[in-house]
Amino acid sequence: MHWIEESNVLIGPGALSRVGEFVAQRDASRAFVVTDEALAATAIAPTLLDALAGFAQVSVFTGVRPNPTVELIDSAGRQAHEFAADVVIALGGGSSMDAAKGIALVAANPSMSARDFDFTAEAPTDAVPILAIPTTAGTGSETNSWGVIDDPIAAVKLYIGDASTVPYGTVLDPLVTVGLPARASAATGFDALTHGIESLTSNSATDAGREFSTEAITTVSRHLPGVVRNGEDIQARSGMLIGAHIAGRALTTSGLGLAHGIAHSVSAHTGAAHGEALAAVLPEVIDFNMPVSEEEYQVAVRCMSDAGWVVHGDLRTTVEDLATSIGARRTLGELGVLASMVESIAVGAATDRVTSNNPRPVTSADVEAIISSRL
């Protein structure tokens, strides 16, 4: 077990048992835990509560759902405010992490809605401090300030957050990811791989970001097949948590691109799992970007080769082969996309904030062509 001191991250099997140390750092005494019903019913929850005993009173919110909505966050945020929470603990995958950021903001600003917190603006009052405990290896949400949530009325994704919603501490304990089923491990892991690839080619990429990107691609490619094949492989689980965290730092530094724009829009329309939506279109997005990103894609291929992956000459084929081998590659039709949705999904993807970072300019017609090819 060890610390990454510059980012206040504790890594290693059993790290969850030391979560009270993070609470003590902020002299917090009232912890609002944000999670979902499934996690709350596992042994992870009692371990967390035992670790908090003697440090803080605890209230547990178990209402997180995939693709959390504005209404869910507003309700939970007011619960946290009424509890007088002085720390919000995000326990779960990307949905819990994203929800916790909105909840922490609403708890500190109870007269406002999650809709009011555009991540590019400053909140009137800083969010309640957030402690992150990811139970999936994929989103990297513990590294940044923004959350992506659903506005079901407008059928769009909203980016919410504030400088104060960057988690002040993170616990990366591979033991809490052991129970994640193979399909979810594949989907969340493919999200991390996509973070590495898209941040490498982003218009906003920096030298530091590219270093994170290449390390993430290598690390995730090395360990992702292992966690899908054997979910109890602690070394592979540890590697995936670290790879996803590095990928999170890459996307935080450099931004993402079109694959994420499409996946966000698909999930907003169908509720599809984010990682599976990415796996449905990333090879096609690679093809689309190839005329302007060939050099960066060759770097990504070398990273996957260094990780021991069998490379088939080009990134598109190699990524598609990996996605298929771990069971993550599905058509958009299988994820619930109908022909009648294509135009709306394309508009949402083309105007998504992350799409502005794509290395090749994107029109709605471009996106329609990609989506239609994957129905």
Contacts in CASP RR format, 6 or more apart in sequence:
PFRMAT RR
TARGET T0000
AUTHOR 0000-0000-0000
METHOD contacts of the structure
MODEL  1
MHWIEESNVLIGPGALSRVGEFVAQRDASRAFVVTDEALAATAIAPTLLD
ALAGFAQVSVFTGVRPNPTVELIDSAGRQAHEFAADVVIALGGGSSMDAA
KGIALVAANPSMSARDFDFTAEAPTDAVPILAIPTTAGTGSETNSWGVID
DPIAAVKLYIGDASTVPYGTVLDPLVTVGLPARASAATGFDALTHGIESL
TSNSATDAGREFSTEAITTVSRHLPGVVRNGEDIQARSGMLIGAHIAGRA
LTTSGLGLAHGIAHSVSAHTGAAHGEALAAVLPEVIDFNMPVSEEEYQVA
VRCMSDAGWVVHGDLRTTVEDLATSIGARRTLGELGVLASMVESIAVGAA
TDRVTSNNPRPVTSADVEAIISSRL
1 10 0 8 1.000
1 11 0 8 1.000
1 12 0 8 1.000
1 13 0 8 1.000
1 14 0 8 1.000
1 15 0 8 1.000
2 10 0 8 1.000
2 11 0 8 1.000
2 12 0 8 1.000
3 9 0 8 1.000
3 10 0 8 1.000
3 11 0 8 1.000
4 11 0 8 1.000
7 143 0 8 1.000
7 169 0 8 1.000
7 170 0 8 1.000
7 249 0 8 1.000
8 22 0 8 1.000
8 168 0 8 1.000
8 169 0 8 1.000
8 170 0 8 1.000
9 142 0 8 1.000
9 169 0 8 1.000
9 170 0 8 1.000
9 171 0 8 1.000
9 172 0 8 1.000
9 245 0 8 1.000
10 18 0 8 1.000
10 21 0 8 1.000
10 22 0 8 1.000
10 169 0 8 1.000
10 170 0 8 1.000
10 171 0 8 1.000
10 172 0 8 1.000
11 172 0 8 1.000
11 173 0 8 1.000
11 238 0 8 1.000
11 241 0 8 1.000
11 242 0 8 1.000
12 172 0 8 1.000
12 173 0 8 1.000
12 174 0 8 1.000
12 238 0 8 1.000
13 173 0 8 1.000
13 174 0 8 1.000
13 175 0 8 1.000
13 234 0 8 1.000
13 238 0 8 1.000
14 173 0 8 1.000
14 175 0 8 1.000
15 171 0 8 1.000
15 172 0 8 1.000
15 173 0 8 1.000
16 44 0 8 1.000
16 47 0 8 1.000
16 48 0 8 1.000
16 51 0 8 1.000
16 133 0 8 1.000
16 171 0 8 1.000
16 173 0 8 1.000
16 175 0 8 1.000
16 176 0 8 1.000
17 47 0 8 1.000
17 50 0 8 1.000
17 51 0 8 1.000
18 51 0 8 1.000
18 171 0 8 1.000
19 48 0 8 1.000
19 51 0 8 1.000
19 52 0 8 1.000
19 89 0 8 1.000
19 131 0 8 1.000
19 133 0 8 1.000
19 171 0 8 1.000
20 51 0 8 1.000
20 52 0 8 1.000
20 55 0 8 1.000
20 56 0 8 1.000
22 131 0 8 1.000
22 168 0 8 1.000
22 169 0 8 1.000
22 171 0 8 1.000
23 31 0 8 1.000
23 52 0 8 1.000
23 55 0 8 1.000
23 56 0 8 1.000
23 87 0 8 1.000
23 131 0 8 1.000
24 55 0 8 1.000
25 168 0 8 1.000
26 86 0 8 1.000
26 87 0 8 1.000
26 129 0 8 1.000
26 168 0 8 1.000
28 55 0 8 1.000
28 56 0 8 1.000
28 86 0 8 1.000
28 87 0 8 1.000
28 129 0 8 1.000
29 55 0 8 1.000
29 56 0 8 1.000
29 57 0 8 1.000
29 86 0 8 1.000
30 56 0 8 1.000
30 57 0 8 1.000
30 59 0 8 1.000
30 83 0 8 1.000
30 84 0 8 1.000
30 85 0 8 1.000
30 86 0 8 1.000
30 87 0 8 1.000
31 52 0 8 1.000
31 55 0 8 1.000
31 56 0 8 1.000
31 57 0 8 1.000
31 58 0 8 1.000
31 59 0 8 1.000
31 85 0 8 1.000
31 86 0 8 1.000
31 87 0 8 1.000
31 88 0 8 1.000
31 89 0 8 1.000
32 58 0 8 1.000
32 59 0 8 1.000
32 61 0 8 1.000
32 79 0 8 1.000
32 80 0 8 1.000
32 83 0 8 1.000
32 85 0 8 1.000
32 87 0 8 1.000
32 88 0 8 1.000
32 89 0 8 1.000
32 103 0 8 1.000
32 107 0 8 1.000
32 128 0 8 1.000
33 48 0 8 1.000
33 58 0 8 1.000
33 59 0 8 1.000
33 60 0 8 1.000
33 61 0 8 1.000
33 89 0 8 1.000
33 91 0 8 1.000
34 61 0 8 1.000
34 64 0 8 1.000
34 76 0 8 1.000
34 88 0 8 1.000
34 89 0 8 1.000
34 90 0 8 1.000
34 91 0 8 1.000
34 96 0 8 1.000
34 99 0 8 1.000
34 100 0 8 1.000
34 103 0 8 1.000
35 45 0 8 1.000
35 60 0 8 1.000
35 61 0 8 1.000
35 62 0 8 1.000
35 63 0 8 1.000
35 64 0 8 1.000
35 90 0 8 1.000
35 91 0 8 1.000
35 92 0 8 1.000
35 96 0 8 1.000
36 62 0 8 1.000
36 63 0 8 1.000
36 64 0 8 1.000
36 65 0 8 1.000
36 92 0 8 1.000
36 95 0 8 1.000
36 96 0 8 1.000
37 62 0 8 1.000
37 63 0 8 1.000
39 45 0 8 1.000
39 62 0 8 1.000
39 91 0 8 1.000
39 92 0 8 1.000
39 96 0 8 1.000
39 135 0 8 1.000
40 60 0 8 1.000
40 62 0 8 1.000
42 179 0 8 1.000
44 91 0 8 1.000
44 135 0 8 1.000
44 176 0 8 1.000
45 60 0 8 1.000
45 91 0 8 1.000
48 89 0 8 1.000
48 91 0 8 1.000
48 133 0 8 1.000
49 58 0 8 1.000
49 60 0 8 1.000
52 58 0 8 1.000
56 87 0 8 1.000
59 79 0 8 1.000
59 80 0 8 1.000
59 83 0 8 1.000
59 85 0 8 1.000
61 76 0 8 1.000
61 79 0 8 1.000
61 80 0 8 1.000
61 103 0 8 1.000
63 72 0 8 1.000
63 76 0 8 1.000
64 72 0 8 1.000
64 92 0 8 1.000
64 95 0 8 1.000
64 96 0 8 1.000
64 99 0 8 1.000
65 72 0 8 1.000
65 95 0 8 1.000
66 95 0 8 1.000
66 271 0 8 1.000
66 273 0 8 1.000
67 95 0 8 1.000
67 149 0 8 1.000
67 150 0 8 1.000
67 267 0 8 1.000
67 268 0 8 1.000
67 271 0 8 1.000
67 274 0 8 1.000
68 95 0 8 1.000
68 98 0 8 1.000
68 99 0 8 1.000
68 149 0 8 1.000
68 150 0 8 1.000
69 149 0 8 1.000
69 150 0 8 1.000
69 151 0 8 1.000
69 152 0 8 1.000
70 113 0 8 1.000
70 114 0 8 1.000
70 115 0 8 1.000
70 149 0 8 1.000
70 150 0 8 1.000
70 151 0 8 1.000
70 152 0 8 1.000
70 158 0 8 1.000
72 99 0 8 1.000
73 99 0 8 1.000
73 102 0 8 1.000
73 103 0 8 1.000
73 106 0 8 1.000
73 114 0 8 1.000
73 149 0 8 1.000
74 106 0 8 1.000
74 113 0 8 1.000
74 114 0 8 1.000
76 99 0 8 1.000
76 103 0 8 1.000
76 106 0 8 1.000
77 102 0 8 1.000
77 103 0 8 1.000
77 104 0 8 1.000
77 106 0 8 1.000
77 107 0 8 1.000
77 110 0 8 1.000
78 106 0 8 1.000
78 107 0 8 1.000
78 110 0 8 1.000
80 88 0 8 1.000
80 103 0 8 1.000
80 104 0 8 1.000
80 106 0 8 1.000
80 107 0 8 1.000
80 128 0 8 1.000
81 106 0 8 1.000
81 107 0 8 1.000
81 108 0 8 1.000
81 110 0 8 1.000
85 107 0 8 1.000
85 128 0 8 1.000
86 128 0 8 1.000
86 129 0 8 1.000
87 128 0 8 1.000
87 129 0 8 1.000
87 130 0 8 1.000
87 131 0 8 1.000
88 100 0 8 1.000
88 103 0 8 1.000
88 104 0 8 1.000
88 107 0 8 1.000
88 127 0 8 1.000
88 128 0 8 1.000
88 129 0 8 1.000
88 130 0 8 1.000
88 131 0 8 1.000
89 100 0 8 1.000
89 130 0 8 1.000
89 131 0 8 1.000
89 133 0 8 1.000
90 96 0 8 1.000
90 97 0 8 1.000
90 99 0 8 1.000
90 100 0 8 1.000
90 101 0 8 1.000
90 130 0 8 1.000
90 131 0 8 1.000
90 132 0 8 1.000
90 133 0 8 1.000
90 134 0 8 1.000
90 142 0 8 1.000
90 167 0 8 1.000
91 133 0 8 1.000
91 135 0 8 1.000
92 133 0 8 1.000
92 134 0 8 1.000
92 135 0 8 1.000
92 136 0 8 1.000
93 134 0 8 1.000
93 135 0 8 1.000
93 136 0 8 1.000
93 138 0 8 1.000
93 139 0 8 1.000
93 141 0 8 1.000
93 188 0 8 1.000
94 134 0 8 1.000
94 136 0 8 1.000
94 138 0 8 1.000
94 139 0 8 1.000
94 140 0 8 1.000
94 141 0 8 1.000
96 135 0 8 1.000
97 132 0 8 1.000
97 134 0 8 1.000
97 139 0 8 1.000
97 140 0 8 1.000
97 141 0 8 1.000
97 142 0 8 1.000
97 147 0 8 1.000
98 139 0 8 1.000
98 141 0 8 1.000
98 147 0 8 1.000
98 148 0 8 1.000
98 149 0 8 1.000
99 149 0 8 1.000
100 130 0 8 1.000
100 132 0 8 1.000
101 127 0 8 1.000
101 130 0 8 1.000
101 141 0 8 1.000
101 145 0 8 1.000
101 146 0 8 1.000
101 147 0 8 1.000
101 160 0 8 1.000
101 161 0 8 1.000
101 165 0 8 1.000
102 114 0 8 1.000
102 117 0 8 1.000
102 127 0 8 1.000
102 147 0 8 1.000
102 149 0 8 1.000
102 160 0 8 1.000
102 161 0 8 1.000
102 165 0 8 1.000
104 127 0 8 1.000
104 128 0 8 1.000
104 129 0 8 1.000
104 130 0 8 1.000
104 164 0 8 1.000
104 165 0 8 1.000
105 112 0 8 1.000
105 114 0 8 1.000
105 117 0 8 1.000
105 123 0 8 1.000
105 127 0 8 1.000
105 160 0 8 1.000
105 161 0 8 1.000
105 162 0 8 1.000
105 164 0 8 1.000
105 165 0 8 1.000
106 112 0 8 1.000
106 113 0 8 1.000
106 114 0 8 1.000
107 127 0 8 1.000
107 128 0 8 1.000
108 123 0 8 1.000
108 125 0 8 1.000
108 126 0 8 1.000
108 127 0 8 1.000
108 128 0 8 1.000
109 116 0 8 1.000
109 117 0 8 1.000
109 123 0 8 1.000
109 124 0 8 1.000
109 125 0 8 1.000
112 124 0 8 1.000
114 149 0 8 1.000
114 158 0 8 1.000
114 160 0 8 1.000
115 151 0 8 1.000
115 158 0 8 1.000
115 160 0 8 1.000
117 123 0 8 1.000
117 160 0 8 1.000
117 161 0 8 1.000
117 162 0 8 1.000
118 158 0 8 1.000
118 159 0 8 1.000
118 160 0 8 1.000
118 161 0 8 1.000
119 145 0 8 1.000
119 146 0 8 1.000
119 147 0 8 1.000
119 159 0 8 1.000
119 160 0 8 1.000
119 161 0 8 1.000
119 162 0 8 1.000
121 162 0 8 1.000
122 162 0 8 1.000
122 163 0 8 1.000
123 161 0 8 1.000
123 162 0 8 1.000
123 164 0 8 1.000
126 162 0 8 1.000
126 164 0 8 1.000
127 161 0 8 1.000
127 162 0 8 1.000
127 164 0 8 1.000
127 165 0 8 1.000
129 164 0 8 1.000
129 168 0 8 1.000
130 165 0 8 1.000
130 166 0 8 1.000
130 167 0 8 1.000
130 168 0 8 1.000
131 167 0 8 1.000
131 168 0 8 1.000
131 169 0 8 1.000
131 170 0 8 1.000
131 171 0 8 1.000
132 141 0 8 1.000
132 142 0 8 1.000
132 167 0 8 1.000
132 169 0 8 1.000
132 170 0 8 1.000
132 171 0 8 1.000
133 170 0 8 1.000
133 171 0 8 1.000
133 173 0 8 1.000
133 176 0 8 1.000
134 140 0 8 1.000
134 141 0 8 1.000
134 142 0 8 1.000
134 170 0 8 1.000
134 172 0 8 1.000
134 177 0 8 1.000
134 241 0 8 1.000
134 244 0 8 1.000
135 176 0 8 1.000
135 177 0 8 1.000
135 180 0 8 1.000
136 177 0 8 1.000
136 180 0 8 1.000
136 184 0 8 1.000
136 185 0 8 1.000
136 188 0 8 1.000
136 189 0 8 1.000
136 244 0 8 1.000
137 177 0 8 1.000
137 185 0 8 1.000
137 188 0 8 1.000
137 189 0 8 1.000
137 192 0 8 1.000
137 227 0 8 1.000
137 237 0 8 1.000
137 239 0 8 1.000
137 240 0 8 1.000
137 241 0 8 1.000
137 243 0 8 1.000
137 244 0 8 1.000
138 188 0 8 1.000
138 189 0 8 1.000
138 191 0 8 1.000
138 192 0 8 1.000
138 195 0 8 1.000
138 240 0 8 1.000
138 244 0 8 1.000
138 247 0 8 1.000
139 188 0 8 1.000
139 191 0 8 1.000
139 192 0 8 1.000
139 244 0 8 1.000
139 248 0 8 1.000
139 274 0 8 1.000
140 192 0 8 1.000
140 195 0 8 1.000
140 244 0 8 1.000
140 245 0 8 1.000
140 247 0 8 1.000
140 248 0 8 1.000
140 251 0 8 1.000
141 147 0 8 1.000
141 248 0 8 1.000
142 167 0 8 1.000
142 169 0 8 1.000
142 170 0 8 1.000
142 245 0 8 1.000
143 166 0 8 1.000
143 170 0 8 1.000
143 245 0 8 1.000
143 248 0 8 1.000
143 249 0 8 1.000
143 251 0 8 1.000
143 252 0 8 1.000
144 166 0 8 1.000
144 248 0 8 1.000
144 251 0 8 1.000
144 252 0 8 1.000
145 161 0 8 1.000
145 162 0 8 1.000
145 163 0 8 1.000
145 164 0 8 1.000
145 165 0 8 1.000
145 166 0 8 1.000
146 159 0 8 1.000
146 160 0 8 1.000
146 161 0 8 1.000
146 165 0 8 1.000
147 159 0 8 1.000
147 160 0 8 1.000
147 161 0 8 1.000
147 165 0 8 1.000
148 157 0 8 1.000
148 158 0 8 1.000
148 159 0 8 1.000
148 160 0 8 1.000
148 264 0 8 1.000
149 157 0 8 1.000
149 158 0 8 1.000
149 160 0 8 1.000
150 157 0 8 1.000
150 158 0 8 1.000
150 267 0 8 1.000
150 268 0 8 1.000
151 157 0 8 1.000
151 158 0 8 1.000
155 268 0 8 1.000
155 269 0 8 1.000
155 344 0 8 1.000
156 265 0 8 1.000
156 268 0 8 1.000
156 348 0 8 1.000
157 264 0 8 1.000
157 265 0 8 1.000
157 267 0 8 1.000
157 268 0 8 1.000
157 352 0 8 1.000
159 353 0 8 1.000
170 245 0 8 1.000
172 238 0 8 1.000
172 241 0 8 1.000
172 242 0 8 1.000
172 245 0 8 1.000
173 241 0 8 1.000
174 234 0 8 1.000
174 237 0 8 1.000
174 238 0 8 1.000
174 239 0 8 1.000
174 241 0 8 1.000
175 234 0 8 1.000
175 237 0 8 1.000
177 185 0 8 1.000
177 227 0 8 1.000
177 237 0 8 1.000
177 240 0 8 1.000
177 241 0 8 1.000
178 231 0 8 1.000
178 232 0 8 1.000
178 234 0 8 1.000
178 237 0 8 1.000
179 231 0 8 1.000
180 188 0 8 1.000
180 227 0 8 1.000
180 231 0 8 1.000
182 228 0 8 1.000
182 229 0 8 1.000
182 231 0 8 1.000
183 327 0 8 1.000
183 328 0 8 1.000
184 273 0 8 1.000
185 224 0 8 1.000
185 227 0 8 1.000
185 228 0 8 1.000
185 231 0 8 1.000
185 240 0 8 1.000
186 224 0 8 1.000
186 228 0 8 1.000
186 326 0 8 1.000
186 327 0 8 1.000
186 328 0 8 1.000
187 273 0 8 1.000
187 274 0 8 1.000
187 275 0 8 1.000
187 276 0 8 1.000
187 279 0 8 1.000
187 328 0 8 1.000
188 244 0 8 1.000
188 275 0 8 1.000
189 220 0 8 1.000
189 224 0 8 1.000
189 227 0 8 1.000
189 240 0 8 1.000
189 244 0 8 1.000
189 275 0 8 1.000
190 224 0 8 1.000
190 275 0 8 1.000
190 276 0 8 1.000
190 278 0 8 1.000
190 279 0 8 1.000
190 282 0 8 1.000
190 322 0 8 1.000
190 323 0 8 1.000
190 326 0 8 1.000
190 328 0 8 1.000
191 244 0 8 1.000
191 274 0 8 1.000
191 275 0 8 1.000
191 278 0 8 1.000
192 216 0 8 1.000
192 220 0 8 1.000
192 224 0 8 1.000
192 240 0 8 1.000
192 243 0 8 1.000
192 244 0 8 1.000
192 247 0 8 1.000
192 248 0 8 1.000
193 216 0 8 1.000
193 217 0 8 1.000
193 220 0 8 1.000
193 221 0 8 1.000
193 224 0 8 1.000
193 247 0 8 1.000
193 319 0 8 1.000
193 322 0 8 1.000
194 256 0 8 1.000
194 259 0 8 1.000
194 260 0 8 1.000
194 275 0 8 1.000
194 278 0 8 1.000
194 282 0 8 1.000
195 216 0 8 1.000
195 244 0 8 1.000
195 247 0 8 1.000
195 248 0 8 1.000
195 250 0 8 1.000
195 251 0 8 1.000
195 256 0 8 1.000
196 212 0 8 1.000
196 213 0 8 1.000
196 216 0 8 1.000
196 217 0 8 1.000
196 220 0 8 1.000
196 247 0 8 1.000
196 250 0 8 1.000
196 251 0 8 1.000
196 300 0 8 1.000
197 213 0 8 1.000
197 217 0 8 1.000
197 282 0 8 1.000
197 286 0 8 1.000
197 297 0 8 1.000
197 300 0 8 1.000
197 315 0 8 1.000
197 319 0 8 1.000
198 251 0 8 1.000
198 255 0 8 1.000
198 256 0 8 1.000
198 257 0 8 1.000
198 258 0 8 1.000
198 259 0 8 1.000
198 260 0 8 1.000
198 357 0 8 1.000
199 205 0 8 1.000
199 209 0 8 1.000
199 210 0 8 1.000
199 212 0 8 1.000
199 213 0 8 1.000
199 216 0 8 1.000
199 247 0 8 1.000
199 250 0 8 1.000
199 251 0 8 1.000
199 253 0 8 1.000
199 254 0 8 1.000
199 255 0 8 1.000
199 256 0 8 1.000
200 210 0 8 1.000
200 213 0 8 1.000
200 214 0 8 1.000
200 217 0 8 1.000
200 250 0 8 1.000
200 254 0 8 1.000
200 296 0 8 1.000
200 299 0 8 1.000
200 300 0 8 1.000
201 257 0 8 1.000
201 289 0 8 1.000
201 293 0 8 1.000
201 296 0 8 1.000
201 297 0 8 1.000
201 359 0 8 1.000
202 254 0 8 1.000
202 255 0 8 1.000
202 256 0 8 1.000
202 257 0 8 1.000
202 357 0 8 1.000
202 358 0 8 1.000
202 359 0 8 1.000
203 356 0 8 1.000
203 357 0 8 1.000
203 358 0 8 1.000
203 359 0 8 1.000
204 254 0 8 1.000
204 255 0 8 1.000
204 357 0 8 1.000
205 213 0 8 1.000
205 254 0 8 1.000
205 255 0 8 1.000
206 253 0 8 1.000
206 254 0 8 1.000
208 253 0 8 1.000
209 249 0 8 1.000
209 250 0 8 1.000
209 253 0 8 1.000
209 254 0 8 1.000
210 250 0 8 1.000
210 254 0 8 1.000
212 246 0 8 1.000
212 247 0 8 1.000
212 248 0 8 1.000
212 249 0 8 1.000
212 250 0 8 1.000
212 253 0 8 1.000
212 254 0 8 1.000
213 247 0 8 1.000
213 250 0 8 1.000
213 254 0 8 1.000
214 299 0 8 1.000
214 300 0 8 1.000
214 303 0 8 1.000
215 243 0 8 1.000
215 246 0 8 1.000
216 243 0 8 1.000
216 244 0 8 1.000
216 246 0 8 1.000
216 247 0 8 1.000
216 248 0 8 1.000
216 250 0 8 1.000
217 300 0 8 1.000
217 303 0 8 1.000
217 304 0 8 1.000
217 307 0 8 1.000
218 303 0 8 1.000
218 304 0 8 1.000
218 306 0 8 1.000
218 307 0 8 1.000
219 239 0 8 1.000
219 242 0 8 1.000
219 243 0 8 1.000
219 246 0 8 1.000
219 307 0 8 1.000
220 240 0 8 1.000
220 243 0 8 1.000
220 244 0 8 1.000
220 247 0 8 1.000
221 303 0 8 1.000
221 304 0 8 1.000
221 307 0 8 1.000
221 308 0 8 1.000
221 309 0 8 1.000
221 322 0 8 1.000
222 239 0 8 1.000
222 307 0 8 1.000
222 308 0 8 1.000
222 309 0 8 1.000
223 235 0 8 1.000
223 236 0 8 1.000
223 237 0 8 1.000
223 239 0 8 1.000
223 240 0 8 1.000
223 243 0 8 1.000
224 240 0 8 1.000
224 322 0 8 1.000
224 326 0 8 1.000
225 322 0 8 1.000
225 325 0 8 1.000
225 326 0 8 1.000
226 233 0 8 1.000
226 236 0 8 1.000
227 233 0 8 1.000
227 236 0 8 1.000
227 237 0 8 1.000
227 240 0 8 1.000
228 326 0 8 1.000
228 327 0 8 1.000
230 236 0 8 1.000
231 237 0 8 1.000
254 357 0 8 1.000
255 354 0 8 1.000
255 357 0 8 1.000
256 354 0 8 1.000
256 357 0 8 1.000
257 285 0 8 1.000
257 354 0 8 1.000
257 355 0 8 1.000
257 357 0 8 1.000
257 358 0 8 1.000
258 285 0 8 1.000
258 288 0 8 1.000
258 289 0 8 1.000
258 349 0 8 1.000
258 354 0 8 1.000
258 355 0 8 1.000
258 358 0 8 1.000
258 362 0 8 1.000
258 367 0 8 1.000
259 278 0 8 1.000
259 281 0 8 1.000
259 282 0 8 1.000
259 285 0 8 1.000
260 278 0 8 1.000
260 352 0 8 1.000
260 354 0 8 1.000
260 355 0 8 1.000
261 348 0 8 1.000
261 349 0 8 1.000
261 352 0 8 1.000
261 354 0 8 1.000
261 355 0 8 1.000
262 277 0 8 1.000
262 281 0 8 1.000
262 285 0 8 1.000
262 345 0 8 1.000
262 349 0 8 1.000
262 367 0 8 1.000
262 370 0 8 1.000
262 371 0 8 1.000
263 274 0 8 1.000
263 275 0 8 1.000
263 277 0 8 1.000
263 278 0 8 1.000
263 280 0 8 1.000
263 281 0 8 1.000
264 274 0 8 1.000
264 348 0 8 1.000
264 349 0 8 1.000
264 352 0 8 1.000
264 354 0 8 1.000
265 345 0 8 1.000
265 346 0 8 1.000
265 348 0 8 1.000
265 349 0 8 1.000
265 352 0 8 1.000
266 272 0 8 1.000
266 277 0 8 1.000
266 280 0 8 1.000
266 332 0 8 1.000
266 335 0 8 1.000
266 337 0 8 1.000
266 345 0 8 1.000
266 349 0 8 1.000
267 273 0 8 1.000
267 274 0 8 1.000
267 277 0 8 1.000
268 348 0 8 1.000
269 337 0 8 1.000
269 341 0 8 1.000
269 344 0 8 1.000
269 345 0 8 1.000
270 335 0 8 1.000
270 336 0 8 1.000
270 337 0 8 1.000
270 341 0 8 1.000
272 335 0 8 1.000
272 336 0 8 1.000
272 337 0 8 1.000
273 335 0 8 1.000
275 328 0 8 1.000
276 328 0 8 1.000
276 330 0 8 1.000
276 335 0 8 1.000
277 332 0 8 1.000
277 335 0 8 1.000
279 323 0 8 1.000
279 328 0 8 1.000
279 329 0 8 1.000
279 330 0 8 1.000
280 329 0 8 1.000
280 330 0 8 1.000
280 331 0 8 1.000
280 332 0 8 1.000
280 335 0 8 1.000
280 374 0 8 1.000
281 332 0 8 1.000
281 370 0 8 1.000
281 371 0 8 1.000
281 374 0 8 1.000
282 319 0 8 1.000
282 323 0 8 1.000
283 316 0 8 1.000
283 317 0 8 1.000
283 319 0 8 1.000
283 320 0 8 1.000
283 323 0 8 1.000
284 370 0 8 1.000
284 373 0 8 1.000
284 374 0 8 1.000
285 370 0 8 1.000
286 293 0 8 1.000
286 297 0 8 1.000
286 315 0 8 1.000
286 316 0 8 1.000
286 319 0 8 1.000
287 316 0 8 1.000
288 360 0 8 1.000
288 366 0 8 1.000
288 370 0 8 1.000
289 297 0 8 1.000
289 358 0 8 1.000
289 359 0 8 1.000
289 360 0 8 1.000
290 297 0 8 1.000
290 316 0 8 1.000
291 360 0 8 1.000
292 359 0 8 1.000
292 360 0 8 1.000
293 359 0 8 1.000
293 360 0 8 1.000
296 359 0 8 1.000
297 314 0 8 1.000
297 315 0 8 1.000
298 315 0 8 1.000
300 315 0 8 1.000
301 311 0 8 1.000
301 313 0 8 1.000
301 314 0 8 1.000
301 315 0 8 1.000
301 318 0 8 1.000
304 311 0 8 1.000
304 315 0 8 1.000
304 318 0 8 1.000
304 322 0 8 1.000
305 311 0 8 1.000
309 318 0 8 1.000
309 322 0 8 1.000
310 318 0 8 1.000
310 321 0 8 1.000
311 318 0 8 1.000
312 318 0 8 1.000
312 321 0 8 1.000
320 329 0 8 1.000
323 329 0 8 1.000
331 374 0 8 1.000
331 375 0 8 1.000
332 371 0 8 1.000
332 374 0 8 1.000
332 375 0 8 1.000
333 374 0 8 1.000
333 375 0 8 1.000
337 345 0 8 1.000
337 371 0 8 1.000
337 375 0 8 1.000
339 372 0 8 1.000
339 375 0 8 1.000
342 368 0 8 1.000
342 371 0 8 1.000
342 372 0 8 1.000
342 375 0 8 1.000
343 364 0 8 1.000
343 368 0 8 1.000
345 367 0 8 1.000
345 371 0 8 1.000
346 364 0 8 1.000
346 365 0 8 1.000
346 367 0 8 1.000
346 368 0 8 1.000
346 371 0 8 1.000
347 364 0 8 1.000
349 355 0 8 1.000
349 362 0 8 1.000
349 367 0 8 1.000
349 371 0 8 1.000
350 362 0 8 1.000
350 363 0 8 1.000
350 364 0 8 1.000
350 366 0 8 1.000
350 367 0 8 1.000
355 362 0 8 1.000
END
